[in-house]
Amino acid sequence: MPKKERKRLQVVISEEQDALLTRTAYELSSPERLISKSEVVRLAIEKIAQELGEGIHLEEYRAILDSEDISDET
């Protein structure tokens, strides 16, 4: 069976965001399974897409994206 084709995405994140990723990966990990920061990002993408599909948290996500902490604009 062929492997799934994956796309690579490179983003610039702040030290605070990196710390959040690290902490989240650590909290989701167990002695049996270590969770990577990439897996946390993929989980977040799936969770956000699911919630938006259900109409949940739309305005909250928009407000977060409008904040200066998340914006791509410099």
C-alpha positions as CSV (number, residue, x, y, z in Angstrom):
1,M,0.0,0.0,0.0
2,P,1.5,3.4,-1.0
3,K,2.3,5.9,1.7
4,K,0.0,8.9,2.0
5,E,1.5,11.9,0.3
6,R,2.2,14.7,2.7
7,K,2.7,18.4,2.2
8,R,5.3,20.4,4.1
9,L,4.5,23.7,5.7
10,Q,7.0,26.0,7.3
11,V,5.8,28.7,9.6
12,V,7.5,31.2,11.8
13,I,6.2,31.1,15.4
14,S,7.1,33.0,18.5
15,E,9.1,31.6,21.4
16,E,5.8,31.7,23.4
17,Q,4.0,29.7,20.7
18,D,6.9,27.2,20.6
19,A,6.7,26.8,24.4
20,L,2.9,26.2,24.1
21,L,3.5,23.5,21.4
22,T,6.2,21.8,23.6
23,R,4.0,21.9,26.7
24,T,1.0,20.5,24.8
25,A,3.0,17.7,23.3
26,Y,4.4,16.9,26.7
27,E,0.9,16.8,28.3
28,L,-0.5,14.6,25.5
29,S,2.4,12.2,25.7
30,S,2.5,9.1,27.8
31,P,5.2,6.6,28.7
32,E,3.9,4.4,25.9
33,R,3.8,7.1,23.3
34,L,5.6,10.4,22.8
35,I,3.7,13.1,20.9
36,S,5.6,15.4,18.6
37,K,5.0,19.1,18.1
38,S,4.0,18.3,14.5
39,E,1.3,15.9,15.7
40,V,0.0,18.7,18.0
41,V,-0.2,21.0,15.0
42,R,-2.0,18.4,12.9
43,L,-4.4,17.7,15.8
44,A,-5.1,21.4,16.2
45,I,-5.9,21.7,12.4
46,E,-8.3,18.8,12.6
47,K,-10.0,20.1,15.7
48,I,-10.4,23.7,14.4
49,A,-11.7,22.4,11.0
50,Q,-14.2,20.2,12.8
51,E,-15.4,23.0,15.1
52,L,-15.8,25.4,12.2
53,G,-17.7,22.8,10.2
54,E,-20.1,22.6,13.2
55,G,-20.2,26.4,13.5
56,I,-18.5,26.3,16.9
57,H,-16.2,29.1,18.1
58,L,-16.2,30.9,14.8
59,E,-16.2,34.4,16.3
60,E,-13.8,33.4,19.0
61,Y,-11.3,32.2,16.3
62,R,-11.8,35.4,14.3
63,A,-11.0,37.5,17.4
64,I,-7.9,35.5,18.1
65,L,-6.7,35.9,14.5
66,D,-7.4,39.7,14.7
67,S,-5.1,40.0,17.7
68,E,-1.6,41.1,17.3
69,D,-0.1,37.9,18.8
70,I,-1.3,35.7,15.9
71,S,-1.2,38.1,12.9
72,D,1.2,37.6,10.0
73,E,1.4,41.3,9.5
74,T,4.4,43.1,10.9
